[in-house]
Every structure is written in C-alpha cells, then in structure tokens.
C-alpha cells in the first residue's frame, strides 16, 4: 500500500466519522467540527486522486470541498457579526 492510498483512506475515515457522529447526534450539521471533517476528508481524497485515482470522483469532491468551505465561511461570518 502506497502513501497516496493511505491518505485516501484517511479522507474516507474523516468523511465517515463526520457522518457517523451526525447520525448519532454527537454533531449537528452546522457544527464547525462536522464541516472541518468534511473539508479534511475531501482534501485528503483529492490528494489521493491526484496520484491517478478515479476521474469522475474528482469534480464531485471539489464541489464537496467548496460547499464545506462555504459552510465554514458562513459560520465564521455569523459568529463575528
């Protein structure tokens, strides 16, 4: 197993952990921790895909990342206003 595969698995773990914590009501959809798990997961998977992964997955994860970053920005603006 190479390093990119391990990075990709780390990304999947981050996404699944965020979803699991959401399902068991440990996190809420707007919680910074949930959004950060999505950002970290998407970034790690994108890094792994850069090494020659699935082409259709790449644009979907870019959108996932942008949505997550927007969520962080929106939360930041709401807390500083």
VEXKEMAR-871351 format. One line per 5 residues: number of its first residue (from 1); their letters; for each residue x, y, z of N, C-alpha, C. Coordinates in Angstrom, 3 decimals. Example, Ala and Ser with C-alpha at 12.3 -4.5 7.8 and 13.67 -1.06 7.14 Angstrom:
# residues 2
1> AS> 13.190,-5.690,7.800,12.300,-4.500,7.800,13.200,-3.300,7.800 | 12.850,-2.250,7.080,13.670,-1.060,7.140,12.900,0.030,7.870
This chain:
# residues 81
1> XXXXX> 0.847,-1.170,0.000,0.000,0.000,0.000,0.900,1.243,0.000 | 0.655,2.143,-0.930,1.484,3.337,-1.013,0.886,4.476,-0.179 | 1.625,5.559,-0.080,1.244,6.683,0.778,-0.047,7.343,0.299 | -0.241,7.448,-1.018,-1.462,8.078,-1.525,-2.699,7.267,-1.161 | -2.574,5.973,-1.146,-3.703,5.138,-0.764,-4.032,5.346,0.720
6> XXXXX> -3.008,5.440,1.548,-3.232,5.702,2.968,-3.887,7.069,3.189 | -3.447,8.061,2.437,-4.044,9.393,2.518,-5.521,9.325,2.117 | -5.818,8.600,1.052,-7.201,8.438,0.609,-8.062,7.755,1.658 | -7.520,6.713,2.282,-8.260,6.042,3.349,-8.503,6.996,4.519 | -7.528,7.825,4.826,-7.710,8.824,5.884,-8.851,9.779,5.565
11> XXXXX> -8.960,10.158,4.301,-10.054,11.030,3.873,-11.408,10.365,4.021 | -11.474,9.100,3.632,-12.730,8.352,3.771,-13.108,8.231,5.245 | -12.125,7.961,6.091,-12.391,7.851,7.527,-12.948,9.178,8.061 | -12.365,10.299,7.645,-12.847,11.609,8.105,-14.290,11.845,7.682 | -14.616,11.542,6.429,-15.995,11.735,5.949,-16.970,10.821,6.681
16> XXXXX> -16.602,9.557,6.834,-17.489,8.614,7.506,-17.639,8.926,8.988 | -16.555,9.371,9.627,-16.627,9.743,11.035,-17.578,10.925,11.224 | -17.469,11.918,10.369,-18.376,13.062,10.442,-19.827,12.644,10.269 | -20.079,11.782,9.304,-21.446,11.317,9.060,-21.951,10.485,10.238 | -21.102,9.614,10.769,-21.492,8.778,11.902,-21.823,9.649,13.121
21> XXXXX> -20.975,10.621,13.424,-21.220,11.495,14.560,-22.484,12.328,14.370 | -22.801,12.648,13.125,-24.042,13.354,12.822,-25.250,12.448,13.079 | -25.174,11.210,12.628,-26.278,10.265,12.771,-26.559,9.951,14.244 | -25.507,9.860,15.062,-25.727,9.535,16.479,-25.914,10.796,17.323 | -26.146,11.922,16.669,-26.444,13.202,17.324,-25.312,13.739,18.197
26> XXXXX> -24.075,13.385,17.882,-22.925,13.969,18.588,-22.520,15.292,17.941 | -22.860,15.450,16.656,-22.609,16.686,15.926,-23.897,17.124,15.246 | -24.008,18.407,15.010,-25.114,18.972,14.232,-24.561,19.399,12.881 | -25.424,19.466,11.855,-24.927,19.803,10.514,-24.135,21.105,10.437 | -24.451,22.081,11.257,-23.743,23.353,11.200,-22.539,23.456,12.110
31> XXXXX> -22.252,22.393,12.874,-21.104,22.421,13.784,-19.795,22.543,13.008 | -18.899,23.359,13.532,-17.590,23.512,12.877,-16.848,22.187,12.761 | -16.959,21.332,13.766,-16.261,20.043,13.705,-16.774,19.189,12.549 | -18.079,19.203,12.327,-18.647,18.440,11.209,-18.139,18.979,9.881 | -18.164,20.297,9.745,-17.712,20.914,8.494,-16.221,20.668,8.290
36> XXXXX> -15.434,20.776,9.353,-13.990,20.537,9.229,-13.679,19.089,8.857 | -14.442,18.138,9.388,-14.245,16.738,8.979,-14.514,16.581,7.492 | -15.512,17.297,6.966,-15.799,17.256,5.537,-14.675,17.878,4.724 | -14.143,19.002,5.201,-13.036,19.657,4.497,-11.814,18.749,4.476 | -11.437,18.234,5.635,-10.263,17.362,5.731,-10.447,16.122,4.860
41> XXXXX> -11.619,15.510,4.947,-11.885,14.312,4.144,-11.763,14.582,2.657 | -12.390,15.668,2.201,-12.342,15.996,0.772,-10.919,16.293,0.322 | -10.174,17.053,1.109,-8.795,17.396,0.730,-7.929,16.144,0.649 | -8.035,15.272,1.650,-7.213,14.058,1.633,-7.555,13.162,0.442 | -8.833,13.044,0.138,-9.222,12.213,-1.008,-8.751,12.854,-2.310
46> XXXXX> -8.844,14.178,-2.414,-8.350,14.860,-3.618,-6.854,14.650,-3.790 | -6.115,14.690,-2.696,-4.667,14.430,-2.772,-4.427,13.017,-3.288 | -5.175,12.059,-2.769,-5.009,10.672,-3.208,-5.396,10.517,-4.683 | -6.445,11.211,-5.105,-6.884,11.110,-6.501,-5.891,11.751,-7.453 | -5.164,12.746,-6.979,-4.166,13.407,-7.814,-3.116,12.409,-8.305
51> XXXXX> -2.934,11.360,-7.557,-1.967,10.342,-7.935,-2.494,9.339,-8.953 | -3.648,9.592,-9.534,-4.163,8.722,-10.585,-5.401,7.941,-10.188 | -6.246,8.551,-9.406,-7.468,7.874,-8.969,-8.595,8.004,-9.978 | -9.790,7.835,-9.498,-10.990,7.862,-10.319,-11.303,9.278,-10.797 | -11.340,9.447,-12.104,-11.590,10.766,-12.691,-12.977,11.315,-12.336
56> XXXXX> -14.060,10.549,-12.388,-15.371,11.117,-12.067,-15.499,11.577,-10.613 | -14.730,10.999,-9.740,-14.802,11.371,-8.332,-14.201,12.745,-8.065 | -13.227,13.140,-8.858,-12.506,14.394,-8.621,-13.416,15.625,-8.623 | -14.226,15.872,-9.669,-15.068,17.078,-9.638,-16.101,17.049,-8.508 | -16.604,15.885,-8.190,-17.559,15.780,-7.096,-16.944,16.180,-5.770
61> XXXXX> -15.705,15.779,-5.550,-15.021,16.141,-4.307,-14.615,17.606,-4.282 | -14.330,18.179,-5.431,-14.039,19.612,-5.480,-15.285,20.384,-5.051 | -16.448,19.982,-5.557,-17.699,20.633,-5.155,-17.953,20.409,-3.664 | -17.732,19.194,-3.184,-17.899,18.874,-1.760,-17.035,19.810,-0.910 | -15.785,19.981,-1.324,-14.855,20.849,-0.615,-15.334,22.297,-0.633
66> XXXXX> -15.768,22.786,-1.784,-16.240,24.167,-1.885,-17.461,24.411,-1.005 | -18.381,23.455,-0.982,-19.568,23.576,-0.124,-19.143,23.612,1.345 | -18.220,22.755,1.722,-17.748,22.721,3.108,-17.045,24.017,3.486 | -16.211,24.526,2.596,-15.532,25.794,2.865,-16.536,26.941,2.974 | -17.568,26.935,2.142,-18.628,27.936,2.235,-19.326,27.843,3.595
71> XXXXX> -19.562,26.623,4.067,-20.178,26.431,5.373,-19.322,27.006,6.489 | -18.018,26.786,6.408,-17.109,27.365,7.406,-17.134,28.892,7.352 | -17.101,29.431,6.142,-17.140,30.881,5.973,-18.437,31.455,6.537 | -19.537,30.813,6.230,-20.850,31.269,6.691,-20.908,31.248,8.219 | -20.373,30.188,8.840,-20.348,30.107,10.297,-19.444,31.192,10.885
76> XXXXX> -18.332,31.458,10.241,-17.407,32.479,10.729,-18.056,33.857,10.670 | -18.711,34.164,9.568,-19.379,35.463,9.422,-20.496,35.601,10.456 | -21.243,34.520,10.709,-22.348,34.572,11.666,-21.847,34.793,13.092 | -20.679,34.248,13.418,-20.176,34.382,14.794,-19.458,35.690,15.032 | -18.988,36.355,13.966,-18.284,37.622,14.121,-19.209,38.817,13.936
81> X> -20.427,38.583,13.474,-21.355,39.697,13.241,-22.120,40.065,14.483
